Amino acid sequence: MNRSVDPASLPTLPQLFRALAGAVLVAVTLTVTTVLPAEWGVDPTGVGSALGLTAMGQLKQAADAKGDEVPEPASAAYEFRTDELSLTLNPNQGTEVKARMRSGDQLVYSWSTDGGELFYDFHGDPVGGGDFTSYEKSSRASTEGTFEASFEGLHGWYWKNRTAAPVTVVLKTSGVYQSIAEQH
C-alpha cells in the first residue's frame, strides 16, 4: 500500500517555529521551577519552596559541600540521616520530640496527623540550659519545612491533643543531626 502525503496537511515553517518555541518555554519553566530548586537549592520563583523541592536541594548542596571538606574526627561528625516516628496522643495528652543538633546542622521535616489538629510549639533548648527559643506555635494537622540550628542543643516539637479522640502524628526528618527521640 503506497500512501502519498498531501503537502497541505504538513505543518508550515511558522507552525514548527511556534511549536519549538513552546517546547523551549516549557523546558525553561520546568528547569527554573523544579530542577534548580531540587538540584541546587536555588528558587527564583518560589514554586520550589511551595513544592518542598528547595529544602531538598539545599540539603543536597550541603551534603555535597561536606564531602569536599576535611572530615571531622569520628566522635564529632554527624552523618546524614533519615528518621520517622509515629506517636498516638490520647485526648489532652502532650509529648515532645527533639533532635540533638549543633549550630549549623540542618534538617528537613514534615509531620502530619491522621486527621485531627494538634497544638504544637516548635522550639529549641540550648546546651547547658538557659532560655528556650520558640520558632513557631499553632494548631494544625500537618506542617513541613527546613530548619537550621542557630545554637547547639535540642530542637523539636511539643504536641498536645486538645480533641476528644486519640490522634496519631507521624514525623519524618532527614538531614544532619545527632539523634532524634521522644522526650520523657
ABEGO torsion letter per residue (X at the ends): XBBBBBAAABBBAAAAAAAAAAAAAAAAAAAAAAAAAAAAGBBAAGAAAAAGAAAAAAAAAAAAAAAABBBBBAAABBBBBBBBBBBBBBBGBBBBBBBBBBBGBBBBBBBBBAGBBBBBBBBBBBBGEEBBBBABBBBBABBBEBBBBABBEBBEBBBBBABABBBBBBBBBBEBBABBBBBX
